[in-house]
Amino acid sequence: MRLIARLLVLSLSLLSLPGLAATLSDLYQVREPVASQQPDERDAALGRALETLVLRLTGSRNAAQSPALAELRKDPQQIVSQYGYEGDSLLVDFDPLSTDRQLRQAGLSLWGANRPAIVAWWLSEGVGGSSLIGDGQDSAAPLRRAAQHRGLPLLLPLADLGEQLLATPDSLAANDPEALRSASERYAGDALLAVLAREADGQWQAQWRLWLGDKREQGKAEGADQSALADAVFLAVSERLAPRFVVAPGAASSLTLEVQGVDLARYAELQRTLEPLGAQLSQVQGDRLTYRINASAEQLRAQMGLLRLQEVPAEAAPIDAGQPPAEQPAPQLLPRTEILRFRW
């Protein structure tokens, strides 16, 4: 089994495989605005960058203020691999291994780089009329910056004429946007985000709705301009999504995961998805892989949902019809590892 696993890993270095969910290559890169390049301003920006990163990885606004991170807050550079200035911003690259180690030692659970890709239908209504923000438009830049800042993979529609006619205030406010769901299929995303943004008295406000699987989230946000509004919306979305993929300390349990129908390409996606859970491959039987995982069943189901896997019901134990019921041993509660089975 070990030999098979090693061969699979070696083969992956030769492949570049697309996935359903998005793996964020810039998850540990943070851009923070600065007023100057003076040391005091740089140190303040490094502190803000650390807070932004911790929020991205944990989904909690309070995590960066943990007493266990006090020394790290004093000197964020101990987990910084490099930083530099781009325009009026400080671009900070944090070292993933050092960062994860520090946060885990602080008792924080993390959300990995494999995250649901969000198809965002964003309709802006201002003094000049309303428009659907589409991929390639100048107005898409604030949305992309905000999504990257909050660690969310973003997909925008083309906003062609048909989609402009489809994305009305009524359709974006619908509790079950069937038309938007159908139109989103061409973009192969995991989640659907509908945002209705309006300008009033020099301020921007938005109502947003998010669908991931059969779960819906919604809320309101506001900002001084469209950039601030986009950041507020994606911050709220990140905070709603994170609990589905991050396990609170003490909430995890020992699980066995069996996945059927695995080929080389699917193995690559499975490895990326299970990486933040610390999964250990324990058995290979044909196209069936077995892993040992320390996580919650809910989190594992959420991760498998990103790969469009179907859960297989637990098989009932066979019953010996020839054995008299009276001679059956009394049921015993034996400690065991929960087994979850999925298939492609």
C-alpha positions as CSV (number, residue, x, y, z in Angstrom):
1,M,0.0,0.0,0.0
2,R,2.8,2.4,0.9
3,L,4.4,1.7,-2.5
4,I,1.2,2.5,-4.3
5,A,0.7,5.7,-2.3
6,R,4.3,6.8,-3.1
7,L,3.8,6.1,-6.8
8,L,0.6,8.2,-6.8
9,V,2.3,11.1,-5.1
10,L,5.2,11.0,-7.6
11,S,2.8,10.9,-10.5
12,L,1.1,14.0,-9.3
13,S,4.2,16.1,-9.8
14,L,3.7,15.5,-13.6
15,L,0.1,16.7,-13.6
16,S,-1.7,19.9,-13.3
17,L,-5.3,19.0,-12.5
18,P,-8.4,21.3,-12.3
19,G,-10.8,21.0,-9.4
20,L,-14.4,21.7,-8.6
21,A,-13.5,23.7,-5.5
22,A,-10.8,26.3,-5.8
23,T,-7.4,26.0,-4.2
24,L,-6.2,29.4,-3.3
25,S,-2.5,29.9,-4.2
26,D,-2.4,33.4,-2.6
27,L,-4.1,32.5,0.7
28,Y,-1.0,33.5,2.7
29,Q,-0.4,36.8,0.8
30,V,-1.9,39.9,2.3
31,R,-2.1,43.4,0.9
32,E,-2.5,46.3,3.3
33,P,-2.7,50.0,2.5
34,V,0.0,52.3,3.9
35,A,0.3,56.1,4.2
36,S,4.1,56.0,3.8
37,Q,7.1,53.7,3.9
38,Q,8.2,54.8,7.3
39,P,9.1,52.0,9.8
40,D,6.2,52.8,12.2
41,E,3.7,52.7,9.3
42,R,5.3,49.5,8.1
43,D,5.1,47.8,11.5
44,A,1.4,48.9,11.9
45,A,0.6,47.5,8.4
46,L,2.4,44.2,9.3
47,G,0.1,44.0,12.4
48,R,-3.0,44.5,10.3
49,A,-1.8,41.9,7.8
50,L,-1.4,39.4,10.6
51,E,-5.0,40.1,11.8
52,T,-6.3,39.8,8.2
53,L,-4.5,36.4,7.7
54,V,-5.7,35.0,11.1
55,L,-9.3,35.9,10.2
56,R,-8.9,34.3,6.8
57,L,-7.6,31.0,8.3
58,T,-10.0,30.8,11.3
59,G,-13.1,32.6,10.3
60,S,-13.1,34.4,13.7
61,R,-12.6,38.1,14.2
62,N,-11.5,37.5,17.8
63,A,-8.9,34.8,17.0
64,A,-6.0,37.3,16.4
65,Q,-6.5,38.7,19.9
66,S,-5.9,35.3,21.5
67,P,-3.5,35.6,24.5
68,A,-1.6,32.7,23.0
69,L,-0.7,34.9,20.0
70,A,0.6,37.8,22.1
71,E,4.3,37.3,21.2
72,L,3.4,36.9,17.5
73,R,1.4,40.1,17.5
74,K,4.5,41.9,18.9
75,D,6.7,40.5,16.1
76,P,4.7,39.3,13.1
77,Q,7.9,39.1,11.0
78,Q,8.8,35.8,12.7
79,I,6.3,34.1,10.3
80,V,6.8,36.5,7.3
81,S,8.8,35.1,4.4
82,Q,9.0,38.4,2.5
83,Y,7.3,41.8,2.1
84,G,7.6,44.8,-0.2
85,Y,5.8,47.8,-1.4
86,E,3.5,48.0,-4.4
87,G,2.1,51.5,-5.0
88,D,0.5,52.6,-1.7
89,S,0.2,49.1,-0.3
90,L,2.5,46.8,1.7
91,L,2.4,43.3,0.2
92,V,3.2,40.6,2.8
93,D,3.9,36.9,2.1
94,F,3.5,34.8,5.2
95,D,5.2,31.4,5.4
96,P,2.4,28.8,5.4
97,L,4.2,26.1,7.5
98,S,5.3,28.6,10.2
99,T,1.9,30.3,10.3
100,D,-0.1,27.1,10.6
101,R,2.3,25.8,13.3
102,Q,2.0,29.0,15.4
103,L,-1.8,29.1,15.1
104,R,-2.3,25.4,15.9
105,Q,0.0,25.8,18.9
106,A,-2.3,28.6,20.0
107,G,-5.2,26.2,20.0
108,L,-6.8,27.6,16.8
109,S,-8.4,25.4,14.2
110,L,-7.8,26.4,10.5
111,W,-9.7,26.5,7.3
112,G,-7.5,25.1,4.5
113,A,-6.7,26.6,1.0
114,N,-9.3,24.4,-0.7
115,R,-12.5,26.5,-0.6
116,P,-15.8,26.8,-2.4
117,A,-15.7,28.8,-5.5
118,I,-18.4,31.5,-5.4
119,V,-20.4,32.7,-8.4
120,A,-21.3,36.3,-7.5
121,W,-24.2,38.0,-9.2
122,W,-23.7,41.6,-8.1
123,L,-26.2,44.2,-9.2
124,S,-25.2,47.8,-8.5
125,E,-27.9,50.6,-8.5
126,G,-26.5,54.1,-8.4
127,V,-27.4,57.5,-9.7
128,G,-26.5,56.5,-13.2
129,G,-28.8,53.5,-13.3
130,S,-28.2,49.8,-12.5
131,S,-25.7,47.3,-13.9
132,L,-24.6,43.7,-13.4
133,I,-20.9,43.6,-12.6
134,G,-19.3,41.1,-15.0
135,D,-15.9,39.5,-15.5
136,G,-13.5,41.8,-17.3
137,Q,-15.3,45.1,-16.4
138,D,-13.4,47.8,-14.5
139,S,-16.1,47.7,-11.8
140,A,-15.1,44.1,-11.1
141,A,-11.7,45.1,-9.7
142,P,-13.0,46.1,-6.2
143,L,-14.9,42.8,-5.9
144,R,-11.8,40.8,-6.8
145,R,-9.6,42.7,-4.4
146,A,-12.2,42.2,-1.6
147,A,-12.6,38.5,-2.3
148,Q,-8.9,37.9,-2.3
149,H,-8.5,40.0,0.9
150,R,-11.0,37.8,2.7
151,G,-9.7,34.5,1.2
152,L,-12.6,33.6,-1.0
153,P,-12.4,32.2,-4.6
154,L,-14.6,34.5,-6.8
155,L,-16.2,33.8,-10.2
156,L,-18.1,36.6,-12.0
157,P,-20.6,36.1,-14.8
158,L,-19.9,37.5,-18.3
159,A,-22.7,39.9,-17.8
160,D,-23.8,39.6,-21.4
161,L,-27.2,40.9,-22.5
162,G,-29.1,37.7,-21.5
163,E,-27.6,37.8,-18.0
164,Q,-28.2,41.6,-17.6
165,L,-31.9,40.9,-18.3
166,L,-31.9,38.0,-15.9
167,A,-30.2,39.7,-12.9
168,T,-33.1,42.0,-11.8
169,P,-33.7,43.2,-8.2
170,D,-36.5,40.7,-7.9
171,S,-34.5,37.7,-9.1
172,L,-31.6,38.6,-6.7
173,A,-34.0,38.9,-3.8
174,A,-35.8,35.6,-4.4
175,N,-35.6,33.0,-1.7
176,D,-35.0,30.3,-4.4
177,P,-33.4,31.8,-7.4
178,E,-33.9,29.0,-9.9
179,A,-33.0,31.2,-12.9
180,L,-29.7,32.3,-11.4
181,R,-28.9,28.7,-10.4
182,S,-29.4,27.6,-14.0
183,A,-27.3,30.5,-15.4
184,S,-24.6,29.8,-12.9
185,E,-24.0,26.2,-14.1
186,R,-21.8,27.4,-17.0
187,Y,-19.3,28.8,-14.5
188,A,-18.9,25.5,-12.5
189,G,-18.9,27.2,-9.1
190,D,-19.8,25.7,-5.7
191,A,-21.8,28.5,-4.2
192,L,-24.1,31.2,-5.5
193,L,-24.0,34.7,-4.1
194,A,-26.7,37.3,-5.0
195,V,-25.9,40.9,-4.0
196,L,-28.2,43.9,-4.5
197,A,-26.1,47.1,-3.9
198,R,-27.6,50.5,-3.7
199,E,-26.2,54.0,-3.3
200,A,-28.1,56.4,-1.1
201,D,-26.9,59.7,0.4
202,G,-23.3,59.1,-0.5
203,Q,-23.2,55.7,1.1
204,W,-23.5,52.2,-0.3
205,Q,-25.7,49.5,1.2
206,A,-26.2,45.9,0.1
207,Q,-28.5,43.0,0.8
208,W,-26.8,39.6,0.1
209,R,-27.9,36.0,-0.1
210,L,-25.6,33.0,-0.3
211,W,-26.5,29.4,-1.2
212,L,-24.1,26.5,-0.7
213,G,-25.8,23.1,-1.3
214,D,-29.1,23.2,0.5
215,K,-28.0,25.8,3.1
216,R,-28.8,29.5,2.7
217,E,-27.2,32.5,4.5
218,Q,-28.2,36.2,4.1
219,G,-27.4,39.5,5.6
220,K,-26.8,43.3,5.0
221,A,-23.7,45.3,4.7
222,E,-22.7,48.9,4.1
223,G,-19.6,50.9,3.2
224,A,-18.5,54.4,2.3
225,D,-17.8,53.4,-1.3
226,Q,-18.0,50.3,-3.5
227,S,-14.6,49.0,-2.4
228,A,-15.6,49.2,1.3
229,L,-18.9,47.6,0.6
230,A,-17.4,44.7,-1.3
231,D,-15.0,44.1,1.6
232,A,-17.9,44.1,4.1
233,V,-19.9,41.7,2.0
234,F,-17.1,39.2,1.5
235,L,-16.1,39.5,5.2
236,A,-19.6,38.5,6.2
237,V,-19.7,35.7,3.7
238,S,-16.4,34.3,4.9
239,E,-17.6,34.4,8.5
240,R,-20.7,32.4,7.6
241,L,-18.9,29.8,5.5
242,A,-15.9,29.2,7.9
243,P,-17.9,27.3,10.6
244,R,-18.8,24.6,8.0
245,F,-15.1,23.8,7.4
246,V,-13.4,24.8,10.6
247,V,-13.7,22.5,13.7
248,A,-13.6,24.1,17.1
249,P,-10.9,22.7,19.4
250,G,-12.3,19.7,21.2
251,A,-15.1,19.1,18.7
252,A,-13.1,16.7,16.5
253,S,-13.3,12.9,16.7
254,S,-11.5,10.0,15.2
255,L,-13.0,9.1,11.8
256,T,-12.4,6.6,9.1
257,L,-13.1,7.8,5.6
258,E,-13.6,5.4,2.7
259,V,-13.8,6.9,-0.8
260,Q,-14.8,4.7,-3.8
261,G,-14.2,5.4,-7.5
262,V,-10.8,7.1,-7.1
263,D,-8.5,7.5,-10.1
264,L,-5.3,9.5,-10.3
265,A,-6.9,12.9,-11.0
266,R,-9.5,12.4,-8.2
267,Y,-6.7,11.3,-5.9
268,A,-5.0,14.7,-6.4
269,E,-8.2,16.6,-5.6
270,L,-8.9,14.4,-2.6
271,Q,-5.4,15.0,-1.2
272,R,-5.8,18.8,-1.5
273,T,-9.3,18.7,0.1
274,L,-8.2,16.5,3.0
275,E,-4.9,18.3,3.7
276,P,-6.2,20.7,6.3
277,L,-7.8,17.8,8.2
278,G,-4.4,16.0,8.6
279,A,-5.7,12.9,6.9
280,Q,-3.5,9.8,6.8
281,L,-3.9,7.3,3.9
282,S,-4.1,3.9,5.6
283,Q,-5.3,1.5,2.8
284,V,-5.6,1.2,-0.9
285,Q,-7.9,-1.4,-2.4
286,G,-8.4,-1.0,-6.2
287,D,-10.3,2.3,-6.6
288,R,-11.1,2.5,-2.9
289,L,-9.0,4.6,-0.5
290,T,-9.3,4.6,3.3
291,Y,-8.1,7.5,5.5
292,R,-7.8,8.1,9.2
293,I,-8.9,11.6,10.1
294,N,-9.4,13.6,13.2
295,A,-12.3,15.9,12.5
296,S,-16.0,16.3,13.0
297,A,-18.4,14.4,10.7
298,E,-20.1,17.6,9.7
299,Q,-16.8,19.2,8.6
300,L,-15.8,16.1,6.7
301,R,-19.2,16.0,4.9
302,A,-18.7,19.7,4.0
303,Q,-15.3,19.0,2.5
304,M,-16.6,16.0,0.5
305,G,-19.4,18.2,-0.7
306,L,-16.9,20.4,-2.4
307,L,-15.9,17.4,-4.6
308,R,-19.5,16.5,-5.4
309,L,-19.1,13.1,-3.7
310,Q,-22.2,11.1,-2.7
311,E,-22.4,9.7,0.8
312,V,-22.9,5.9,0.9
313,P,-25.3,4.7,3.7
314,A,-23.8,2.5,6.3
315,E,-24.2,-1.2,5.5
316,A,-26.3,-3.2,7.9
317,A,-24.6,-6.1,9.6
318,P,-25.6,-9.4,8.2
319,I,-28.0,-11.5,10.2
320,D,-27.7,-15.3,10.6
321,A,-31.2,-16.5,10.0
322,G,-30.4,-20.0,11.2
323,Q,-29.3,-18.8,14.7
324,P,-32.2,-18.8,17.2
325,P,-32.9,-15.3,18.6
326,A,-32.6,-16.5,22.2
327,E,-29.0,-17.6,21.6
328,Q,-27.9,-14.2,20.1
329,P,-25.4,-12.5,22.3
330,A,-26.6,-9.4,24.1
331,P,-25.8,-6.1,22.4
332,Q,-22.6,-4.5,23.6
333,L,-21.5,-0.9,23.3
334,L,-17.9,-1.2,22.0
335,P,-15.7,1.8,21.4
336,R,-15.1,2.2,17.7
337,T,-14.2,4.7,15.1
338,E,-17.0,6.2,13.1
339,I,-16.9,5.2,9.4
340,L,-18.1,7.6,6.7
341,R,-18.2,6.3,3.1
342,F,-18.4,8.4,-0.1
343,R,-18.2,7.6,-3.8
344,W,-17.8,9.5,-7.1
